């Protein structure tokens, strides 16, 4: 399991883990004077997983096959071979219909649907069309590599093409 705030892995040996992240400094909530470290808990009911808050309230049903590492405040989940995204409140940002794990980098995530790759934003909106035959997992310094019709080239976070030259 991973901390939603610092994204560090926390080893869990029991079925539910309701505790503070040992890596994060708790923050004070001015409204109700409580302390929170933004830690979202994974609850397990073999073989399924779900998300709960630190008070034990379920944020999602216990139905997912896998819950991946938090990236940029969003987590990828897998259900019956399909992938989608969930926010820190347990709301599904995207439908669970993508064909590959989804991970954010520089505000965008690579997705695969019907054998084609493209990129979505944190709201699940397609910002770079799913037209590519292959795509790198993430952006670095605003660029990533994609392949279309056996031709590889760079694109930026707006989808503009740049050659390798």
C-alpha positions in Angstrom: 0.0 0.0 0.0 1.1 3.6 -0.6 0.6 6.8 1.2 -1.6 9.2 -0.9 0.4 12.3 0.2 4.1 11.3 0.1 3.6 8.3 -2.3 5.9 6.1 -0.2 5.2 2.4 0.2 4.0 1.2 3.6 4.2 -2.5 4.3 1.0 -3.9 5.7 0.8 -7.3 7.3 -2.9 -7.4 8.3 -6.2 -7.1 6.5 -6.8 -3.4 7.3 -4.3 -0.6 8.2 -5.8 2.4 10.0 -2.8 4.5 11.1 -0.8 7.6 10.2 1.8 7.4 7.5 5.2 7.1 9.3 6.8 9.3 6.6 4.4 12.3 6.6 4.1 15.0 9.1 0.4 15.3 10.1 -1.4 18.6 9.2 -3.9 20.4 11.4 -7.4 21.0 10.1 -8.4 24.5 11.3 -12.1 23.9 10.8 -12.5 21.0 13.4 -9.1 21.1 15.1 -8.3 17.5 14.0 -5.1 16.2 12.7 -4.8 14.4 9.4 -1.9 13.1 7.2 -4.1 12.6 4.1 -3.5 8.8 4.4 -6.0 6.7 2.6 -6.2 3.1 3.7 -6.6 0.0 1.7 -9.0 -2.6 3.1 -8.9 -6.2 1.9 -11.6 -8.8 1.7 -9.8 -11.6 -0.2 -9.2 -11.3 -3.0 -10.7 -7.8 -3.4 -9.5 -4.3 -2.2 -11.2 -1.0 -1.4 -10.2 2.4 -0.1 -11.2 3.8 3.4 -10.3 6.9 5.2 -8.4 7.0 8.5 -11.6 6.9 10.4 -12.5 3.5 8.8 -15.2 4.9 6.6 -15.3 3.2 3.2 -14.6 5.5 0.3 -15.1 2.7 -2.3 -16.7 -0.7 -2.4 -14.2 -3.5 -1.7 -14.2 -4.7 -5.3 -10.9 -4.0 -7.0 -8.4 -6.6 -8.0 -5.4 -4.2 -7.5 -4.8 -0.7 -6.3 -1.6 0.9 -7.5 0.7 3.6 -6.2 -0.7 7.1 -5.7 0.6 9.6 -8.2 -0.2 13.3 -8.1 -3.2 12.7 -5.8 -4.8 10.0 -8.0 -4.6 6.2 -7.9 -5.0 3.6 -10.6 -7.2 0.6 -9.9 -7.8 -2.6 -11.7 -11.0 -4.6 -11.9 -11.5 -7.7 -14.1 -8.5 -6.8 -16.3 -9.6 -3.2 -16.9 -8.0 0.0 -15.4 -9.4 3.3 -14.2 -8.6 6.2 -11.9 -9.9 7.1 -8.4 -9.4 10.4 -6.5 -8.6 10.8 -2.8 -12.3 10.8 -2.0 -12.9 7.5 -3.7 -14.7 8.9 -6.7 -14.0 7.2 -10.0 -12.5 9.8 -12.3 -12.5 7.5 -15.4 -14.5 4.5 -16.3 -12.7 1.2 -15.7 -12.2 0.4 -19.4 -8.6 1.1 -20.1 -6.3 -1.7 -21.1 -3.1 -0.8 -19.2 -2.0 0.6 -15.9 -2.4 4.4 -15.7 0.1 6.7 -14.0 0.4 10.5 -14.1 3.5 12.4 -15.0 3.5 16.2 -15.4 -0.3 16.3 -15.1 -1.0 13.8 -17.9 -1.4 10.0 -17.9 -0.9 7.6 -20.8 -4.0 5.4 -21.5 -4.6 2.6 -23.8 -8.0 1.8 -25.3 -8.8 -0.5 -28.3 -5.1 -1.0 -28.8 -4.4 2.8 -29.2 -2.6 5.1 -26.8 -3.3 8.7 -25.9 -3.2 10.9 -22.8 -5.8 12.2 -20.3 -5.7 14.9 -17.6 -6.5 14.6 -13.9 -10.2 15.1 -14.6 -10.2 12.1 -17.0 -10.5 14.2 -20.1 -8.7 13.1 -23.2 -6.2 15.9 -24.0 -4.1 14.0 -26.6 -6.2 11.7 -28.8 -5.9 7.9 -28.5 -4.3 7.4 -32.0 -0.8 6.2 -31.3 0.4 2.6 -31.7 2.7 3.0 -28.7 3.6 5.7 -26.2 6.1 6.1 -23.3 4.7 5.9 -19.8 5.2 9.5 -19.0 6.4 13.0 -19.9 9.8 14.3 -18.9 10.6 18.0 -19.2 7.3 18.3 -21.2 8.0 15.6 -23.8 7.4 11.9 -24.4 8.0 9.5 -27.3 5.1 8.0 -29.3 4.9 5.7 -32.3 2.4 6.0 -35.2 2.6 3.9 -38.3 6.1 2.6 -37.4 7.4 6.2 -37.1 8.6 7.3 -33.7 8.7 11.0 -32.6 8.3 13.3 -29.6 5.2 15.1 -28.6 4.8 17.7 -26.0 2.0 18.0 -23.4 -0.2 19.7 -25.9 0.2 16.9 -28.5 2.4 18.9 -30.9 4.9 16.7 -32.8 8.7 17.1 -32.8 11.1 14.9 -34.8 14.2 13.3 -33.3 16.5 15.4 -35.4 
